[in-house]
Amino acid sequence: MQTLKIVVTGPFASGKTEFIQSVSEIDVVSTDRRISSQAERIKDATTVAMDFGRITIDEELILYLFGTPGQRRFNFMWEILSEGMLGFVVLVDSTRPETFREAQRILETFRNYSPVPYIVAANKQDLGDAWPADDLKIVLKVESGIKVVPCVAQNRESVKQVLLELLYSILEVMDQQEE
Amino acid sequence: MALKGNLKDFGITQLLNLINLARKTGTLYLEGPEGTAFLCFKEGKLVYATSGSEDVNLPTVLQRAGKLTAEQARVVQANMAGRSDRDMAMMLIQAGHIQQQDVVQSVRQYVLGLVYRIFSWNEGTFRFEPAQLPIQGKMVTSIALENVIMEGSRRLKEWERLQDELPSLDVSLKFAEKPTTPLRDINLTVEEWRVISFVNPRNTIQQIAQYNSMTEFQIRKIVYGLLQAGIVEIIKPARPAATEAPGRSQRVEDQVRVSTKARRPDVKRGLIHRLIDRIREL
């Protein structure tokens, strides 16, 4: 049995747990706890260790989706989670510009961990005050050639599209390496 | 779709950079510590800007640029009330009071001056309304943002340096007992004289700025110059206890994080295709 791993990262409350829940065939193994910090009372619970979802590809292959903890005090988990990943998704709440700087920091940190392909998913595009994906590409200083895909983490089709775009990016990198 | 946010999280430099790179057309509405302002852009270029706190029309702009006297500006405003800036410009040019180049330069100077002031706004809110251009009848310009961003950033650095040198404006000034520079060698500008005239241990720098209708940047720059020249000295209040520098915990966090590179799994194209097929089926 072979397992592959994709990491879903992003700032606090960017929608990582919902993203994984939308496509996982098991109930997401999430270690959400009630939030204690006043500053982080945007939602009722947050991921304190990691989210863990699964997609069985076939009898011999399983894809795991790992969500990183959103709160800074659990950042030590990031590098552990990034070990051996196939690629990663940086999820950004398009309606909260106050998190963009943090998203950029996370993106750069993960890029430094591993030179794997990645993609940026501009979440909450269904909301009226969402910044367009093209603008996020500029403000997050995303390299040319890296995709910034509009996303609604609660919508399975939208999440599928993000994962597919990441896999297409992985194929493109493989093509480039073979040339 | 309007872009909204907080200047604390998303600064002026980043906003202008976005507007420039995305070649946006629309108006950026700002609410900051000095009031409100709006900046208009056409295909990524700055075309107009005005501050909400002041009703600035063309005669005022020309007067500030030294192209019209206060009396000329007053007469034009009185006689052409309700007319657009364009009409006023045409009349002034045809009457030979000014040349077209004067108008272009003065408007440009005014717009740039306002934008550079806004660079120091590090708190407040912004809203960018695409395709909205409230510039009918206004004298517009067309300024590429690259240089504005660079110059604004340079001024911002100067501003930060001034803030470092003069962290609080709630201190007073007194004349140096032994000036380091002979006074006869010092040439003061009108603005510097205005500040000098209020130097008194009873007046805080903040009050001096208010008396002279100066912005924080202006007063800091002038006081910094006077301090450097050794003309005045600060009467310092008791210093608060030193606090931990912001961002320290983050730096420690970054240092602790070991930069071992994760290994990329050795996968074959076939596996990726299997993943793609399965996810499509979901």
Interface residues (C-beta under 8 A of the other chain):
Chain A: Q2 L4 K5 V23 I55 T56 I57 D58 L61 L63 R72 N75 F76 W78 E79 S82 E83 G84 M85 L86 P97 E98 T99 F100 R101 T109 N112 Y113 S114 P115 V116 G128 D129 A130 W131 P132 D134 D135 I138 V139 R156 K160 L163 L164 L167 Y168 I170 L171 M174
Chain B: M1 A2 L3 K4 G5 N6 K8 D9 F10 Q14 N17 L18 L21 A22 E253 V256 R257 V258 S259 T260 K261 A262 R263 R264 P265 V267 R269 L271 I272 H273 R274 L275 I276 R278 I279 R280 L282
